[in-house]
Amino acid sequence: MSRKRVAIIGASGLVGQRFCQLLSNHPFFDEPDLFAWERSGNRKLEEILRVPSNTISDSLLEKHITLMDAGRINSGKYDAIFSAIPSSTDNNIELELLKSGNRIFTNSSTNRMLDTVPIVVPEINSEHMEMFRDQKGYIIANGNCSTIGLAIPLKPLLPLEPEHIEVTTMQALSGAGYPGVPSLDAVSNMVPFIESEEEKIQRELPKVLGALNGNKITPRNIDMGVTCTRIPVREGHTEAISVRFSRNIENEDISGLLSGFRAYPQANRLPSAPSQPIIVSGSEYRPQPELDLWNGTPERARGMAVTVGRIRKTGKYLRFVTLSHNTVRGAAGASVLNAEIAHSRGLL
Ligand SMILES: NC(=O)c1ccc[n+]([C@@H]2O[C@H](COP(=O)([O-])OP(=O)(O)OC[C@H]3O[C@@H](n4cnc5c(N)ncnc54)[C@H](OP(=O)(O)O)[C@@H]3O)[C@@H](O)[C@H]2O)c1
C-alpha cells in the first residue's frame, strides 16, 4: 500500500494533539502538516503541548504549526485531512476544503448531519463510506464522543431487538476542549447539563445505525431518552445504559455477545484497530476512568477499546455501564481508524 500525505487542522487543541500522537510513525501515513488558528499558529507543537511529549515523535514536536488558511490547502496537496476544529466556526472551513476536492475526516459537528456526510463509527457502519466510491473529495464525520461510546456496545445487541434505550452520561472535562469548563464549576462538582449534547446523541445514533441505500442513508428508528452530565474527571466518558427489549433476555449471553464482537477493522488487521473492541469486566467496581481509560491492544490501539461492566438482566431489561476514551476512541483515534478503513477500501 502506498503511503499517504496528511494534515491536521486544529492541531493545537486537545483532539488535535491526540491526532499528533496517533499519527506519529504511522505505517500508512506520512508525518502530518499542522494547522491551527491565531492562538497557536506559527508556534512549535512542543511549546503548547498538553499530552506527554514521549507519545509524539521528536520531529513532530519540533514542527511549526501553520496559521490556518483553507485557500492555501489546494486540491491534491494532501490525500487526507484530519479535522479537530471547533464545531461552530463562522466560515465553514471543511466545506471550503471539500470544494477543492479534499478528503476530510472530522470531529467537528458542523457538517455531521448533512445528507452528503456519513457519520462512521469504524466497527459499525464503515460500508457507509461506499457512497464516495466514485467521488474525489468527501467528508467522513465521527459521531459525538458519547454517541460513539454508546453505539459500539449497542451494535452486537441489535439482533435482540431493543425497543427503548435510556442513557445517562458522566462526561470528562476534556470533552469541552481546552481550556474548557471553568475550574470553579468543575472542582468537587457535577454539572447536570451539557448544551446541545443530548440532542446530538439522539440525532446521530439513528444515522450511525442506519442503512445505506444507493448513496442515501436511511436512519434506524430508535426510541431513546438521554441525560448528559459533566463530572470532574480529566478524560474518559462513562455512560449508564438501560435497554428494554421486545422479549425476556435473561437467558441471553450478553457478556459473550459483547466481548465476541469483531468487525471490518479487526478482520482487516488495521493498525489502530483494537483486537477486542469491547472489553467486558466482571468486577462490580469497573469500569473506572482511572483503571480502564487506556484499554485496547496492540500498542497503537491503546484507548480504542470500550470497557463494559455492571451487566444486569431483569426480564426484558438490560442495564450496564460503559467507559470510552473521549479524545481517542471518541475523537482522534476514531478518525485515524476511519482513514485506515478508507485506505484499505481503496477510497484514499
Ligand atoms: N474534546 C473531546 O473530547 C472531543 C471529542 C469529540 C469531538 N470533539 C470535537 O473536536 C473538535 C476539537 O475539539 P477540542 O476539544 O480539541 O477543542 P480545542 O481544544 O478547543 O481545540 C480547537 C482547535 O481548533 C483551532 N481553532 C480555533 N478556532 C478556529 C477557527 N476559527 N478555524 C480553524 N481552527 C480553529 C484551535 O487553534 P488555536 O489553538 O490556534 O486556537 C485548536 O487547534 C471540536 O469540534 C469538538 O467538538 C471533541
The ligand as an SDF file (V2000), in Angstrom:
LIG
                    3D

 48 52  0  0  0  0  0  0  0  0999 V2000
  -12.5550   17.0820   23.3570 N   0  0  0  0  0  0  0  0  0  0  0  0
  -13.2310   15.9810   23.0560 C   0  0  0  0  0  0  0  0  0  0  0  0
  -13.3210   15.0220   23.8450 O   0  0  0  0  0  0  0  0  0  0  0  0
  -13.9290   15.8740   21.7340 C   0  0  0  0  0  0  0  0  0  0  0  0
  -14.4840   14.6430   21.3900 C   0  0  0  0  0  0  0  0  0  0  0  0
  -15.1550   14.5100   20.1720 C   0  0  0  0  0  0  0  0  0  0  0  0
  -15.2260   15.5880   19.3160 C   0  0  0  0  0  0  0  0  0  0  0  0
  -14.6750   16.7830   19.6610 N   0  0  0  0  0  0  0  0  0  0  0  0
  -14.7470   17.8840   18.6930 C   0  0  0  0  0  0  0  0  0  0  0  0
  -13.4340   18.0260   18.1350 O   0  0  0  0  0  0  0  0  0  0  0  0
  -13.1770   19.3950   17.8250 C   0  0  0  0  0  0  0  0  0  0  0  0
  -11.9280   19.8550   18.5630 C   0  0  0  0  0  0  0  0  0  0  0  0
  -12.1440   19.7220   19.9430 O   0  0  0  0  0  0  0  0  0  0  0  0
  -11.0210   20.0670   21.0150 P   0  0  0  0  0  0  0  0  0  0  0  0
  -11.5370   19.5280   22.2840 O   0  0  0  0  0  0  0  0  0  0  0  0
   -9.6790   19.6280   20.5170 O   0  0  0  0  0  0  0  0  0  0  0  0
  -11.0680   21.6760   21.0120 O   0  0  0  0  0  0  0  0  0  0  0  0
   -9.9190   22.7310   21.4200 P   0  0  0  0  0  0  0  0  0  0  0  0
   -9.0070   22.1340   22.4310 O   0  0  0  0  0  0  0  0  0  0  0  0
  -10.6420   23.9770   21.7670 O   0  0  0  0  0  0  0  0  0  0  0  0
   -9.0970   22.9460   20.0540 O   0  0  0  0  0  0  0  0  0  0  0  0
   -9.6420   23.6660   18.9590 C   0  0  0  0  0  0  0  0  0  0  0  0
   -8.6250   23.7290   17.8190 C   0  0  0  0  0  0  0  0  0  0  0  0
   -9.1980   24.4310   16.7020 O   0  0  0  0  0  0  0  0  0  0  0  0
   -8.4120   25.6060   16.3760 C   0  0  0  0  0  0  0  0  0  0  0  0
   -9.3140   26.7230   16.0070 N   0  0  0  0  0  0  0  0  0  0  0  0
   -9.9390   27.5970   16.8280 C   0  0  0  0  0  0  0  0  0  0  0  0
  -10.7210   28.4490   16.1130 N   0  0  0  0  0  0  0  0  0  0  0  0
  -10.5850   28.0840   14.8180 C   0  0  0  0  0  0  0  0  0  0  0  0
  -11.1090   28.5750   13.5940 C   0  0  0  0  0  0  0  0  0  0  0  0
  -11.9530   29.6120   13.5590 N   0  0  0  0  0  0  0  0  0  0  0  0
  -10.7370   27.9620   12.4570 N   0  0  0  0  0  0  0  0  0  0  0  0
   -9.8800   26.8890   12.4700 C   0  0  0  0  0  0  0  0  0  0  0  0
   -9.3290   26.3730   13.5970 N   0  0  0  0  0  0  0  0  0  0  0  0
   -9.6970   26.9770   14.7410 C   0  0  0  0  0  0  0  0  0  0  0  0
   -7.6260   25.8810   17.6430 C   0  0  0  0  0  0  0  0  0  0  0  0
   -6.4300   26.6010   17.2660 O   0  0  0  0  0  0  0  0  0  0  0  0
   -5.7820   27.6820   18.2910 P   0  0  0  0  0  0  0  0  0  0  0  0
   -5.0360   26.8880   19.3300 O   0  0  0  0  0  0  0  0  0  0  0  0
   -4.8770   28.4630   17.4270 O   0  0  0  0  0  0  0  0  0  0  0  0
   -6.9320   28.4810   18.8340 O   0  0  0  0  0  0  0  0  0  0  0  0
   -7.3450   24.4690   18.1460 C   0  0  0  0  0  0  0  0  0  0  0  0
   -6.3060   23.9030   17.3860 O   0  0  0  0  0  0  0  0  0  0  0  0
  -14.4620   20.1620   18.2060 C   0  0  0  0  0  0  0  0  0  0  0  0
  -15.2810   20.2890   17.0800 O   0  0  0  0  0  0  0  0  0  0  0  0
  -15.1100   19.2480   19.2490 C   0  0  0  0  0  0  0  0  0  0  0  0
  -16.4970   19.4320   19.3190 O   0  0  0  0  0  0  0  0  0  0  0  0
  -14.0230   16.9490   20.8350 C   0  0  0  0  0  0  0  0  0  0  0  0
  1  2  1  0
  2  3  2  0
  2  4  1  0
  4  5  1  0
  4 48  2  0
  5  6  2  0
  6  7  1  0
  7  8  2  0
  8  9  1  0
  8 48  1  0
  9 10  1  0
  9 46  1  0
 10 11  1  0
 11 12  1  0
 11 44  1  0
 12 13  1  0
 13 14  1  0
 14 15  2  0
 14 16  1  0
 14 17  1  0
 17 18  1  0
 18 19  2  0
 18 20  1  0
 18 21  1  0
 21 22  1  0
 22 23  1  0
 23 24  1  0
 23 42  1  0
 24 25  1  0
 25 26  1  0
 25 36  1  0
 26 27  1  0
 26 35  1  0
 27 28  2  0
 28 29  1  0
 29 30  1  0
 29 35  2  0
 30 31  1  0
 30 32  2  0
 32 33  1  0
 33 34  2  0
 34 35  1  0
 36 37  1  0
 36 42  1  0
 37 38  1  0
 38 39  2  0
 38 40  1  0
 38 41  1  0
 42 43  1  0
 44 45  1  0
 44 46  1  0
 46 47  1  0
M  CHG  2   8   1  16  -1
M  END
$$$$
